[in-house]
Amino acid sequence: MKTKQISFEEALSELEEIADKLERGQLTLEESIKAYERGMELKNTCSDRLKEAEGKIEFLSKAPNGQIVKENAKKTKKEEKYEAEEEDLF
């Protein structure tokens, strides 16, 4: 099932509902499997939206020479790799 274009907030809300149902044991085994698969799609959607937002965020910082410099808040490849490894632990 492909995730249609939904907002971060909608995806997060649906993900929370799925987690609640799974935690309460309200679903059959088949429903639980489908809910888990949908939850993973939603998790990926949320992660993608956050990465897009990070790429757009800029901040001002002061360079050593005192000049104000615009910088991207996007993470380096090394930071992304570390987070991916850390995420795999859970």
C-alpha positions as CSV (number, residue, x, y, z in Angstrom):
1,M,0.0,0.0,0.0
2,K,1.5,3.3,-1.1
3,T,1.3,6.3,1.2
4,K,-0.4,9.1,-0.6
5,Q,0.9,12.6,0.0
6,I,-0.2,13.4,3.5
7,S,1.1,16.0,5.9
8,F,3.6,15.2,8.6
9,E,0.9,15.8,11.2
10,E,-1.6,13.5,9.6
11,A,1.0,10.7,9.2
12,L,2.1,11.1,12.9
13,S,-1.5,11.1,14.1
14,E,-2.3,7.9,12.2
15,L,0.9,6.3,13.4
16,E,-0.1,7.1,17.0
17,E,-3.5,5.5,16.5
18,I,-1.9,2.4,15.0
19,A,0.5,2.1,17.9
20,D,-2.3,2.5,20.4
21,K,-4.4,-0.3,18.8
22,L,-1.3,-2.6,18.7
23,E,-0.5,-1.9,22.3
24,R,-4.0,-2.6,23.4
25,G,-4.2,-5.8,21.5
26,Q,-7.4,-4.8,19.7
27,L,-6.4,-6.4,16.4
28,T,-6.3,-9.9,15.0
29,L,-2.9,-11.2,13.9
30,E,-3.7,-10.4,10.3
31,E,-4.9,-6.9,11.2
32,S,-1.8,-6.4,13.4
33,I,0.5,-7.3,10.5
34,K,-1.3,-4.9,8.1
35,A,-1.2,-2.2,10.8
36,Y,2.5,-2.8,11.4
37,E,3.2,-2.5,7.6
38,R,1.2,0.7,7.4
39,G,3.0,2.0,10.5
40,M,6.3,1.5,8.8
41,E,5.1,3.4,5.7
42,L,4.0,6.3,8.0
43,K,7.3,6.2,9.9
44,N,9.2,6.5,6.6
45,T,6.9,9.3,5.5
46,C,7.5,11.2,8.8
47,S,11.3,10.7,8.5
48,D,11.3,11.9,4.9
49,R,9.3,15.0,5.8
50,L,11.7,15.8,8.7
51,K,14.7,15.4,6.4
52,E,13.2,17.7,3.8
53,A,12.5,20.3,6.5
54,E,16.1,20.0,7.9
55,G,17.4,20.7,4.4
56,K,15.4,23.9,4.2
57,I,16.3,25.3,7.6
58,E,19.0,27.8,7.7
59,F,20.5,29.6,10.6
60,L,22.8,32.5,11.2
61,S,26.1,32.0,12.9
62,K,29.1,34.2,13.5
63,A,32.3,33.3,11.7
64,P,35.7,33.6,13.5
65,N,36.3,36.9,11.7
66,G,33.1,38.3,13.2
67,Q,31.0,38.1,10.0
68,I,27.5,36.8,10.1
69,V,27.2,33.7,7.9
70,K,24.1,31.8,6.7
71,E,24.4,28.0,7.2
72,N,22.2,25.0,6.4
73,A,21.1,22.9,9.4
74,K,21.2,19.8,7.2
75,K,23.2,17.0,8.8
76,T,26.4,15.7,7.3
77,K,26.6,12.2,5.8
78,K,28.5,11.0,8.9
79,E,25.8,12.2,11.3
80,E,23.1,10.6,9.1
81,K,25.0,7.3,9.1
82,Y,25.4,7.4,12.9
83,E,21.7,8.1,13.4
84,A,20.7,5.3,11.0
85,E,22.9,2.8,12.9
86,E,21.4,4.0,16.2
87,E,17.9,3.6,14.8
88,D,18.6,0.0,13.8
89,L,19.1,-0.8,17.5
90,F,15.4,-0.2,18.2
